[in-house]
Amino acid sequence: MTSPGQPDPRQRRLVVTDVDSTLITGEVIEMLAAHAGSLDRVAAITDRAMRGEIDFRRSLVERVATLAGLPVGVLQEVGREVELTPGADRLVAALHAAGWPVGLVSGGFTEIVEPLARRLGIRFVRANRLEVADGRLTGRVSGPVVDAEAKAAALREFAAAEDVPLDRTVAIGDGANDLLMLRAAGLGIAYNAKPVVRAQADVAVLGQPLDAVLELLGLEA
């Protein structure tokens, strides 16, 4: 029996969110590209991928290739530059206070996402890993690419690990590579998203702090 003021475990949900331009304000690959002198090229490719004009996997390969030769220390520098989206910390704190697990899925990089997850107390993380040789980025990713299919698969995997039915899952994202994850979730939320994403999500949140999502979930910050 649930004590007064305590969340009902039967109403427990899993919330999985994209990272770049959702949980954080920028795109990490563009921040890295700024150090590599390839920002304009990378930003143009990112924009096309977010609108769904080109395949995410292809766009990732092309963008990461421009980072070849960067010293690995740049990753720590960029990690310090990352800024949370307004309301992101309040959202995660409220979800944890309700006893709801949180996951991060990203077409970005574990080198940035994992420290961010530790900072926020988030256990579930799925992201790409950059290949490094002799202390420098090779311009390739190591291991399977985290694309739209992998994001949806991660949502299902996290839900199974937490024994949360899929219809009790929530996904938050902003780009075309989030669409499969949003469709797989019980509730798909487009946050400050591209028009193609807003049109296909269950609900869209625009121009508000990220913790505005809590109202949709019946929680308070």
GIZIFEN-V298819 format. One record per residue. RES is the residue in one small letter. D_FIRST is the distance of its C-alpha to the first C-alpha in Angstrom with 2 decimals. Layout:
BEGIN
RES/D_FIRST  RES/D_FIRST
END
This chain:
BEGIN
m/0.00  t/3.80  s/6.49  p/9.53  g/11.93  q/10.02  p/10.65  d/8.50  p/9.58  r/10.62  q/13.03  r/14.40  r/18.19  l/21.17  v/24.05  v/27.50  t/30.50  d/34.21  v/35.90  d/39.50  s/39.95  t/36.19  l/34.38  i/37.80  t/40.75  g/43.38  e/44.32  v/44.64  i/47.40  e/49.42  m/48.97  l/50.29  a/53.05  a/54.20  h/55.03  a/56.79  g/58.86  s/57.43  l/55.11  d/56.89  r/57.00  v/53.39  a/52.11  a/54.03  i/52.56  t/49.01  d/49.48  r/50.78  a/47.90  m/45.29  r/46.99  g/46.96  e/50.76  i/50.91  d/48.76  f/46.36  r/47.40  r/51.05  s/50.40  l/48.56  v/51.43  e/53.99  r/52.27  v/51.47  a/55.10  t/56.26  l/54.45  a/56.61  g/58.11  l/55.66  p/55.04  v/51.52  g/51.22  v/50.96  l/47.37  q/46.34  e/48.38  v/46.72  g/43.28  r/44.13  e/45.29  v/42.08  e/40.40  l/36.85  t/36.70  p/35.90  g/32.16  a/31.36  d/30.07  r/27.90  l/26.50  v/25.58  a/24.16  a/21.87  l/20.70  h/20.02  a/18.21  a/15.81  g/15.40  w/17.75  p/20.55  v/24.10  g/27.30  l/30.97  v/33.53  s/37.12  g/40.62  g/41.55  f/41.67  t/39.45  e/41.80  i/40.51  v/37.01  e/35.73  p/36.64  l/35.09  a/31.81  r/31.86  r/32.57  l/29.50  g/27.18  i/27.08  r/27.04  f/28.10  v/31.77  r/34.45  a/37.96  n/41.63  r/43.50  l/47.03  e/49.71  v/51.62  a/54.93  d/57.05  g/54.87  r/55.17  l/53.30  t/54.99  g/54.12  r/51.83  v/48.14  s/47.08  g/44.99  p/43.48  v/43.54  v/40.26  d/41.21  a/39.42  e/38.64  a/37.34  k/35.05  a/33.48  a/33.25  a/31.53  l/28.85  r/28.20  e/28.35  f/25.90  a/23.42  a/23.84  a/23.47  e/20.08  d/18.98  v/18.95  p/20.66  l/23.93  d/23.08  r/20.38  t/23.08  v/25.22  a/28.78  i/31.06  g/34.81  d/38.27  g/40.82  a/41.96  n/40.71  d/37.12  l/37.48  l/36.39  m/33.21  l/32.53  r/33.17  a/30.94  a/27.89  g/25.69  l/26.98  g/30.31  i/31.34  a/35.00  y/35.39  n/38.95  a/39.97  k/43.24  p/44.05  v/43.64  v/40.02  r/39.22  a/40.70  q/38.44  a/35.08  d/32.39  v/32.71  a/35.03  v/34.68  l/38.09  g/39.42  q/36.15  p/34.37  l/32.02  d/28.94  a/29.82  v/27.85  l/24.61  e/25.29  l/25.46  l/21.98  g/20.42  l/20.20  e/22.30  a/24.59
END
